[in-house]
Amino acid sequence: MQITLNGELQAVPEGLSVAGLLRELDIAARKVAVERNLEIVPKSAYETTPVEDGDRFEIVHFIGGGGRGRRESD
């Protein structure tokens, strides 16, 4: 089956949930936000939300870092 993932066509196995898709892509679910067909998928629904032929996904990775630096006004 074909989906669009971050703007690129990709073939994936049938019968996946969003959680299964993330496992298939080797992506840690706790470090991403998933949008399916322009709607955010809550993490609590990853296991029960199906991946269907033609779906459009945007997966955004959270990146940690930064620090508590001083502002110029401090």
C-alpha positions as CSV (number, residue, x, y, z in Angstrom):
1,M,0.0,0.0,0.0
2,Q,1.2,3.6,-0.7
3,I,1.2,6.5,1.8
4,T,2.8,9.9,1.6
5,L,5.3,10.4,4.4
6,N,6.7,13.9,4.9
7,G,5.9,14.7,1.2
8,E,7.4,11.5,-0.3
9,L,5.5,8.4,-1.5
10,Q,6.4,5.3,0.4
11,A,5.2,1.7,0.2
12,V,4.3,0.2,3.6
13,P,2.8,-3.2,4.6
14,E,-1.0,-3.4,5.0
15,G,-2.6,-3.7,8.4
16,L,-0.4,-1.2,10.2
17,S,-1.5,1.1,13.0
18,V,0.3,4.4,13.5
19,A,2.3,2.7,16.2
20,G,3.2,-0.1,13.8
21,L,4.2,2.4,11.2
22,L,6.6,4.0,13.6
23,R,8.0,0.6,14.5
24,E,8.4,-0.2,10.8
25,L,10.3,3.1,10.3
26,D,12.3,2.5,13.5
27,I,11.1,5.8,15.0
28,A,10.6,6.1,18.8
29,A,7.0,7.1,19.4
30,R,7.8,9.2,22.4
31,K,10.0,11.6,20.4
32,V,7.6,12.5,17.6
33,A,4.3,14.1,16.8
34,V,2.2,12.5,14.0
35,E,-0.2,14.2,11.7
36,R,-2.5,12.0,9.6
37,N,-4.5,13.6,6.8
38,L,-4.1,17.0,8.4
39,E,-5.1,15.9,11.9
40,I,-2.8,15.3,14.9
41,V,-3.0,11.8,16.1
42,P,-2.9,11.7,20.0
43,K,-0.2,9.4,21.3
44,S,-3.0,7.5,23.2
45,A,-4.5,6.6,19.8
46,Y,-1.3,5.4,18.0
47,E,-2.1,1.7,18.6
48,T,-5.7,2.0,17.4
49,T,-5.4,4.4,14.5
50,P,-5.1,2.5,11.2
51,V,-2.8,3.4,8.3
52,E,-4.8,3.3,5.1
53,D,-3.8,3.4,1.5
54,G,-3.4,7.0,0.3
55,D,-3.0,8.4,3.8
56,R,-0.7,11.5,4.1
57,F,1.5,11.6,7.2
58,E,3.8,14.2,8.6
59,I,6.1,13.0,11.3
60,V,7.9,15.6,13.3
61,H,10.9,14.7,15.5
62,F,11.3,16.5,18.8
63,I,14.9,17.7,19.4
64,G,16.1,18.4,22.9
65,G,18.7,20.8,23.8
66,G,19.2,24.4,24.5
67,G,19.8,25.7,27.9
68,R,18.9,28.4,30.3
69,G,21.1,31.1,29.1
70,R,21.2,34.7,30.1
71,R,19.2,37.2,28.1
72,E,20.7,40.5,27.1
73,S,18.3,42.3,29.5
74,D,19.5,40.2,32.5
